[in-house]
Amino acid sequence: MTLRNSKLNVLRILRGAYPTSISTADIREQMLDKNRDALRLVDWLCAKSLVAKKICTEDRRLVNVLISEEGQELLRKIDEKMEELDKILQVISIEEAQKLNEILDKIENISGLSTK
């Protein structure tokens, strides 16, 4: 499963709201990339059982979203991997990190595999 930044951002927003569900409009307001379609991202996450959707009882035009246990578990695993990566990268100087970023950007541009 490929989880791009925008989908990961939505999961993190929902984790922050847990155990309360929030509307897709609220998700959109908190997203880092406001140009993304929050409902489409939520639909993808729902298809992967990472979130659950429910029509708002007060306003049927709104869809409320709640992170699932699977979504929380995925974020826990990602957080663990990020901590491991942080420990590894502590031995790299700022200059080396900048050079690594340049190389990765070059690879990304050549391959067409943009993460943005």
MDTraj code that builds the backbone (N, CA, C; nanometers):
import mdtraj as md
import numpy as np

residues = "MET THR LEU ARG ASN SER LYS LEU ASN VAL LEU ARG ILE LEU ARG GLY ALA TYR PRO THR SER ILE SER THR ALA ASP ILE ARG GLU GLN MET LEU ASP LYS ASN ARG ASP ALA LEU ARG LEU VAL ASP TRP LEU CYS ALA LYS SER LEU VAL ALA LYS LYS ILE CYS THR GLU ASP ARG ARG LEU VAL ASN VAL LEU ILE SER GLU GLU GLY GLN GLU LEU LEU ARG LYS ILE ASP GLU LYS MET GLU GLU LEU ASP LYS ILE LEU GLN VAL ILE SER ILE GLU GLU ALA GLN LYS LEU ASN GLU ILE LEU ASP LYS ILE GLU ASN ILE SER GLY LEU SER THR LYS".split()
xyz = np.array([
    [0.0848, -0.1175, 0.0000],
    [0.0000, 0.0000, 0.0000],
    [0.0895, 0.1239, 0.0000],
    [0.0655, 0.2113, -0.0939],
    [0.1400, 0.3364, -0.1016],
    [0.0607, 0.4449, -0.0305],
    [0.1243, 0.5067, 0.0658],
    [0.0585, 0.6119, 0.1428],
    [0.1350, 0.7417, 0.1202],
    [0.0829, 0.8265, 0.0344],
    [0.1465, 0.9545, 0.0041],
    [0.1264, 1.0531, 0.1191],
    [0.1997, 1.1625, 0.1113],
    [0.1974, 1.2632, 0.2182],
    [0.0572, 1.3122, 0.2523],
    [-0.0254, 1.3382, 0.1513],
    [-0.1588, 1.3930, 0.1776],
    [-0.2466, 1.2930, 0.2525],
    [-0.2364, 1.1653, 0.2191],
    [-0.3151, 1.0632, 0.2898],
    [-0.2637, 1.0454, 0.4323],
    [-0.1338, 1.0485, 0.4461],
    [-0.0737, 1.0391, 0.5790],
    [-0.1148, 1.1595, 0.6638],
    [-0.1195, 1.2762, 0.6025],
    [-0.1623, 1.3977, 0.6715],
    [-0.3056, 1.3838, 0.7229],
    [-0.3944, 1.3290, 0.6404],
    [-0.5336, 1.3090, 0.6818],
    [-0.5404, 1.2125, 0.8000],
    [-0.4652, 1.1026, 0.7936],
    [-0.4648, 1.0071, 0.9050],
    [-0.4164, 1.0722, 1.0338],
    [-0.3142, 1.1550, 1.0237],
    [-0.2620, 1.2217, 1.1435],
    [-0.3621, 1.3224, 1.1999],
    [-0.4325, 1.3910, 1.1128],
    [-0.5374, 1.4836, 1.1574],
    [-0.6448, 1.4063, 1.2341],
    [-0.6847, 1.2924, 1.1790],
    [-0.7884, 1.2108, 1.2434],
    [-0.7395, 1.1510, 1.3746],
    [-0.6118, 1.1139, 1.3796],
    [-0.5566, 1.0622, 1.5054],
    [-0.5604, 1.1712, 1.6126],
    [-0.5316, 1.2941, 1.5741],
    [-0.5358, 1.4052, 1.6690],
    [-0.6758, 1.4326, 1.7217],
    [-0.7765, 1.4035, 1.6408],
    [-0.9152, 1.4268, 1.6814],
    [-0.9737, 1.3090, 1.7585],
    [-0.9109, 1.1926, 1.7475],
    [-0.9654, 1.0701, 1.8077],
    [-0.9851, 1.0865, 1.9576],
    [-1.0939, 1.0425, 2.0157],
    [-1.1955, 0.9509, 1.9635],
    [-1.3135, 1.0204, 1.8959],
    [-1.3025, 1.1497, 1.8728],
    [-1.4096, 1.2238, 1.8074],
    [-1.3941, 1.2146, 1.6562],
    [-1.5041, 1.1999, 1.5864],
    [-1.4996, 1.2058, 1.4402],
    [-1.5069, 1.3527, 1.3993],
    [-1.4535, 1.3829, 1.2817],
    [-1.4587, 1.5207, 1.2319],
    [-1.5040, 1.5194, 1.0865],
    [-1.5562, 1.6313, 1.0418],
    [-1.6090, 1.6408, 0.9055],
    [-1.4952, 1.6553, 0.8049],
    [-1.5265, 1.6228, 0.6803],
    [-1.4265, 1.6405, 0.5744],
    [-1.3913, 1.7881, 0.5590],
    [-1.4858, 1.8768, 0.5888],
    [-1.4566, 2.0210, 0.5833],
    [-1.3521, 2.0581, 0.6881],
    [-1.3645, 2.0017, 0.8087],
    [-1.2653, 2.0273, 0.9137],
    [-1.1295, 1.9685, 0.8759],
    [-1.1322, 1.8518, 0.8139],
    [-1.0069, 1.7899, 0.7683],
    [-0.9388, 1.8814, 0.6675],
    [-1.0161, 1.9293, 0.5694],
    [-0.9616, 2.0169, 0.4645],
    [-0.8966, 2.1412, 0.5250],
    [-0.9606, 2.1993, 0.6272],
    [-0.9061, 2.3189, 0.6925],
    [-0.7699, 2.2925, 0.7555],
    [-0.7493, 2.1705, 0.8055],
    [-0.6255, 2.1375, 0.8761],
    [-0.5175, 2.0792, 0.7851],
    [-0.5541, 2.0460, 0.6623],
    [-0.4575, 1.9827, 0.5722],
    [-0.3439, 2.0774, 0.5367],
    [-0.2253, 2.0194, 0.5207],
    [-0.1096, 2.0984, 0.4796],
    [-0.1257, 2.1457, 0.3357],
    [-0.1750, 2.0582, 0.2482],
    [-0.1975, 2.0913, 0.1077],
    [-0.3473, 2.1130, 0.0883],
    [-0.3890, 2.2371, 0.0961],
    [-0.5316, 2.2692, 0.0910],
    [-0.5918, 2.2489, -0.0483],
    [-0.5079, 2.2264, -0.1488],
    [-0.5575, 2.2042, -0.2843],
    [-0.6041, 2.0604, -0.3067],
    [-0.5744, 1.9721, -0.2140],
    [-0.6143, 1.8317, -0.2264],
    [-0.7630, 1.8157, -0.1970],
    [-0.8232, 1.7179, -0.2612],
    [-0.9640, 1.6865, -0.2416],
    [-0.9774, 1.5953, -0.1201],
    [-1.0191, 1.6518, -0.0076],
    [-1.0265, 1.5771, 0.1183],
    [-1.1212, 1.4581, 0.1077],
    [-1.2341, 1.4761, 0.0420],
    [-1.3310, 1.3666, 0.0322],
    [-1.2740, 1.2488, -0.0463],
    [-1.2024, 1.2769, -0.1531],
    [-1.1423, 1.1687, -0.2321],
    [-1.0344, 1.0964, -0.1517],
    [-0.9558, 1.1704, -0.0756],
    [-0.8546, 1.1082, 0.0102],
    [-0.9213, 1.0200, 0.1153],
    [-1.0290, 1.0707, 0.1751],
    [-1.1023, 0.9936, 0.2759],
    [-1.1621, 0.8678, 0.2126],
    [-1.2150, 0.8799, 0.0915],
    [-1.2704, 0.7626, 0.0227],
    [-1.1642, 0.6553, 0.0043],
    [-1.0430, 0.6955, -0.0352],
    [-0.9335, 0.6001, -0.0547],
    [-0.8976, 0.5337, 0.0777],
    [-0.8857, 0.6142, 0.1836],
    [-0.8524, 0.5607, 0.3160],
    [-0.9626, 0.4680, 0.3671],
    [-1.0867, 0.5011, 0.3374],
    [-1.1999, 0.4180, 0.3780],
    [-1.1962, 0.2838, 0.3038],
    [-1.1628, 0.2861, 0.1761],
    [-1.1531, 0.1629, 0.0970],
    [-1.0446, 0.0707, 0.1515],
    [-0.9443, 0.1277, 0.2160],
    [-0.8354, 0.0494, 0.2760],
    [-0.8630, 0.0169, 0.4228],
    [-0.9825, 0.0504, 0.4714],
    [-1.0254, 0.0256, 0.6106],
    [-0.9420, 0.1012, 0.7136],
    [-0.8836, 0.2138, 0.6732],
    [-0.8032, 0.2941, 0.7649],
    [-0.8873, 0.3995, 0.8364],
    [-1.0037, 0.4314, 0.7799],
    [-1.0974, 0.5254, 0.8408],
    [-1.2396, 0.4747, 0.8178],
    [-1.3332, 0.5311, 0.8935],
    [-1.4754, 0.5014, 0.8749],
    [-1.5492, 0.6325, 0.8518],
    [-1.6450, 0.6298, 0.7584],
    [-1.7254, 0.7481, 0.7278],
    [-1.8673, 0.7286, 0.7797],
    [-1.9274, 0.8421, 0.8191],
    [-2.0659, 0.8396, 0.8652],
    [-2.1301, 0.9732, 0.8291],
    [-2.2511, 0.9682, 0.7751],
    [-2.3236, 1.0911, 0.7435],
    [-2.3588, 1.1619, 0.8743],
    [-2.3339, 1.2914, 0.8782],
    [-2.3640, 1.3725, 0.9969],
    [-2.5157, 1.3772, 1.0182],
    [-2.5604, 1.3483, 1.1394],
    [-2.7047, 1.3461, 1.1680],
    [-2.7647, 1.4868, 1.1711],
    [-2.6852, 1.5870, 1.2101],
    [-2.7355, 1.7247, 1.2166],
    [-2.7403, 1.7908, 1.0791],
    [-2.6465, 1.7557, 0.9923],
    [-2.6385, 1.8158, 0.8590],
    [-2.5991, 1.7060, 0.7607],
    [-2.6968, 1.6533, 0.6897],
    [-2.6733, 1.5383, 0.6024],
    [-2.5799, 1.5690, 0.4851],
    [-2.5466, 1.6955, 0.4657],
    [-2.4502, 1.7307, 0.3605],
    [-2.3075, 1.7013, 0.4034],
    [-2.2871, 1.6859, 0.5345],
    [-2.1530, 1.6631, 0.5880],
    [-2.1265, 1.5148, 0.6109],
    [-2.0012, 1.4773, 0.5896],
    [-1.9560, 1.3414, 0.6179],
    [-1.8569, 1.3499, 0.7327],
    [-1.8836, 1.2772, 0.8401],
    [-1.7903, 1.2701, 0.9523],
    [-1.6990, 1.1501, 0.9338],
    [-1.5747, 1.1654, 0.9766],
    [-1.4734, 1.0621, 0.9551],
    [-1.4043, 1.0324, 1.0875],
    [-1.3794, 0.9033, 1.1115],
    [-1.3125, 0.8572, 1.2325],
    [-1.2018, 0.7607, 1.1925],
    [-1.0841, 0.7774, 1.2506],
    [-0.9745, 0.6847, 1.2212],
    [-1.0078, 0.5480, 1.2815],
    [-0.9783, 0.4416, 1.2075],
    [-1.0048, 0.3055, 1.2550],
    [-0.8850, 0.2536, 1.3340],
    [-0.9027, 0.1387, 1.3962],
    [-0.7918, 0.0746, 1.4675],
    [-0.6790, 0.0423, 1.3692],
    [-0.7157, 0.0007, 1.2473],
    [-0.6146, -0.0285, 1.1450],
    [-0.5353, 0.0969, 1.1090],
    [-0.6051, 0.2100, 1.0995],
    [-0.5384, 0.3362, 1.0705],
    [-0.4446, 0.3776, 1.1819],
    [-0.4889, 0.3589, 1.3059],
    [-0.4036, 0.3917, 1.4201],
    [-0.2809, 0.3010, 1.4246],
    [-0.3008, 0.1727, 1.3966],
    [-0.1888, 0.0783, 1.3969],
    [-0.0881, 0.1134, 1.2874],
    [-0.1372, 0.1501, 1.1696],
    [-0.0472, 0.1897, 1.0613],
    [0.0357, 0.3109, 1.1024],
    [-0.0272, 0.4102, 1.1646],
    [0.0471, 0.5284, 1.2097],
    [0.1492, 0.4926, 1.3170],
    [0.1153, 0.3993, 1.4059],
    [0.2127, 0.3555, 1.5077],
    [0.3359, 0.2949, 1.4406],
    [0.3130, 0.2118, 1.3389],
    [0.4251, 0.1495, 1.2674],
    [0.5095, 0.2545, 1.1952],
    [0.4433, 0.3497, 1.1321],
    [0.5154, 0.4569, 1.0626],
    [0.5954, 0.5393, 1.1626],
    [0.5352, 0.5717, 1.2773],
    [0.6054, 0.6483, 1.3809],
    [0.7300, 0.5746, 1.4294],
    [0.7180, 0.4426, 1.4484],
    [0.8339, 0.3629, 1.4914],
    [0.9456, 0.3691, 1.3878],
    [0.9092, 0.3549, 1.2610],
    [1.0097, 0.3599, 1.1536],
    [1.0737, 0.4983, 1.1454],
    [0.9936, 0.6032, 1.1661],
    [1.0475, 0.7390, 1.1631],
    [1.1457, 0.7615, 1.2776],
    [1.1155, 0.7064, 1.3953],
    [1.2078, 0.7174, 1.5090],
    [1.3391, 0.6456, 1.4783],
    [1.3293, 0.5269, 1.4180],
    [1.4497, 0.4529, 1.3793],
    [1.5315, 0.5340, 1.2790],
    [1.4631, 0.5917, 1.1814],
    [1.5315, 0.6716, 1.0801],
    [1.5969, 0.7943, 1.1422],
    [1.5283, 0.8593, 1.2358],
    [1.5860, 0.9757, 1.3048],
    [1.7157, 0.9389, 1.3760],
    [1.7175, 0.8229, 1.4415],
    [1.8386, 0.7779, 1.5111],
    [1.9530, 0.7554, 1.4127],
    [1.9209, 0.6959, 1.3001],
    [2.0229, 0.6697, 1.1981],
    [2.0767, 0.8009, 1.1417],
    [1.9863, 0.8944, 1.1152],
    [2.0258, 1.0194, 1.0501],
    [2.0982, 1.1164, 1.1430],
    [2.0994, 1.0902, 1.2730],
    [2.1691, 1.1789, 1.3661],
    [2.3197, 1.1803, 1.3420],
    [2.3724, 1.0795, 1.2757],
    [2.5165, 1.0751, 1.2494],
    [2.5533, 1.1503, 1.1218],
    [2.4537, 1.2006, 1.0496],
    [2.4780, 1.2736, 0.9253],
    [2.4822, 1.4232, 0.9552],
    [2.5823, 1.4900, 0.9018],
    [2.5936, 1.6349, 0.9218],
    [2.4880, 1.7076, 0.8382],
    [2.4693, 1.8354, 0.8670],
    [2.3736, 1.9169, 0.7914],
    [2.4137, 1.9220, 0.6448],
    [2.5432, 1.9368, 0.6195],
    [2.5917, 1.9422, 0.4817],
    [2.5640, 1.8107, 0.4091],
    [2.5862, 1.6990, 0.4778],
    [2.5601, 1.5685, 0.4170],
    [2.4103, 1.5495, 0.3909],
    [2.3282, 1.5968, 0.4833],
    [2.1828, 1.5861, 0.4666],
    [2.1365, 1.6692, 0.3474],
    [2.1948, 1.7891, 0.3305],
    [2.1594, 1.8732, 0.2166],
    [2.2001, 1.8066, 0.0858],
    [2.3183, 1.7469, 0.0838],
    [2.3651, 1.6770, -0.0361],
    [2.2743, 1.5572, -0.0664],
    [2.2364, 1.4838, 0.0376],
    [2.1458, 1.3704, 0.0206],
    [2.0120, 1.4163, -0.0374],
    [1.9597, 1.5285, 0.0125],
    [1.8346, 1.5838, -0.0409],
    [1.8474, 1.6180, -0.1880],
    [1.9601, 1.6781, -0.2254],
    [1.9828, 1.7131, -0.3656],
    [1.9831, 1.5881, -0.4530],
    [2.0511, 1.4845, -0.4063],
    [2.0586, 1.3594, -0.4823],
    [1.9199, 1.2954, -0.4937],
    [1.8459, 1.2916, -0.3836],
    [1.7119, 1.2327, -0.3861],
    [1.6175, 1.3124, -0.4757],
    [1.6281, 1.4456, -0.4733],
    [1.5474, 1.5292, -0.5626],
    [1.5792, 1.4984, -0.7082],
    [1.7076, 1.4815, -0.7370],
    [1.7501, 1.4508, -0.8736],
    [1.6924, 1.3163, -0.9183],
    [1.7008, 1.2168, -0.8316],
    [1.6455, 1.0845, -0.8630],
    [1.4947, 1.0938, -0.8833],
    [1.4290, 1.1682, -0.7965],
    [1.2837, 1.1844, -0.8059],
    [1.2448, 1.2502, -0.9379],
    [1.3171, 1.3540, -0.9779],
    [1.2874, 1.4244, -1.1027],
    [1.3108, 1.3367, -1.2246],
    [1.4180, 1.2592, -1.2219],
    [1.4498, 1.1715, -1.3347],
    [1.3479, 1.0585, -1.3456],
    [1.3102, 1.0027, -1.2326],
    [1.2210, 0.8862, -1.2326],
    [1.0747, 0.9232, -1.2544],
    [1.0405, 1.0482, -1.2261],
    [0.9013, 1.0891, -1.2364],
    [0.8175, 1.0428, -1.1192],
    [0.8814, 0.9967, -1.0131],
    [0.8105, 0.9471, -0.8952],
    [0.8002, 1.0563, -0.7898],
    [0.7341, 1.1630, -0.8223],
    [0.7212, 1.2740, -0.7290],
    [0.6357, 1.2352, -0.6099],
    [0.6791, 1.2757, -0.4901],
    [0.6008, 1.2522, -0.3683],
    [0.5212, 1.3758, -0.3318],
    [0.5240, 1.4749, -0.4155],
    [0.4556, 1.6010, -0.3850],
    [0.3208, 1.6065, -0.4500],
])
top = md.Topology()
chain = top.add_chain()
for i, resn in enumerate(residues, 1):
    res = top.add_residue(resn, chain, resSeq=i)
    for name in ("N", "CA", "C"):
        top.add_atom(name, md.element.get_by_symbol(name[0]), res)
traj = md.Trajectory(xyz[None], top)
